């Protein structure tokens, strides 16, 4: 039995299916669309919340493993998607799994740093930051389609005339999370290379706290462009093309290391080794292989820190803190 503690936004109602990498992203719904000071622009209200009925008690002890999930799919989808994987880990380790979820990547890192969770599935950017700040340790990363790398995609509405980043000058743009690599750091670095900053380049921008929310924002014309996780876009392009068919990819980034599973520095070596053994052996275990297939993962592999050097370069070249403007609210 998995116990959960949730602090999340309303789900979109989209059914993205059980894809592990995608499930590392969505929270929130497009609500209260109206006019702003920008002609025919729309305001997205991400402030409403929903409480899911889950136990709020926290138990302690050696029989418990506390795992956090960086927000990438809706709360209900995250729970259903991770249920099998976490149940599997709990069974192999002989531990009760307590699932933690938060709205932002920084909140997950704080939980890890304080030892309030043992493990977390995090985005690549927060891993790089969290390694230096909180001593996060790489345990594993998923391999998808034979690769342990992924990319940022710059997307625009299919019916627009935009063909390059420069065409989005003065337009409305969607970022995902302030600490997201593909959803914030990468596009900020792209702008810096042409001598620009988001605050002065875009007419307005929002944080959606979800890659598929960003895709929807572009497809529905709420914003003119967005930078999203390429794995998320490709997944929806295969499983729910109605979402991506109204968008177009105009730029792809360099390769970045896959979003990993990390451990708090308070976790014992024996526990970390047991976790890695369970994950790395899933493909050769019948039940484990079936779960991987449903998650669309080839296997879990030992992650290497140098896979994330390209993200460190992005961090060094991009701005790290921005506030939405021109009537676009931030949760």
Secondary structure, 3 states (H helix, E strand, C coil): CEEEEECCECCCCCCCCCCHHHHCCCCCCCCCCCECCCCCCECCCCCCECCCCCCCCCCCCCCEEEEEECCCCCHHHHHHHHHHHHHHHHHHHCCEEEEEECCCHHHHHHHHHCCCCCEEECCHHHHHHHHHHHCCEEEEEEEECCECEECEEEEEECCCCCCCHHHHCCCEEEECCCCCHHHHHHHHHHHHHCCCCHHHHCCEEEECCCHHHHHHHHHCCCCCEEEEEHHHHHHHHHHCHHHHCCEEEEEECCCEECCEEEECCCCCHHHHHHHHHHHHCHHHCHHHHHHHHHHCCCEEECCCHHHHHHHHHHHHHCCCCCCCCCCCCCC
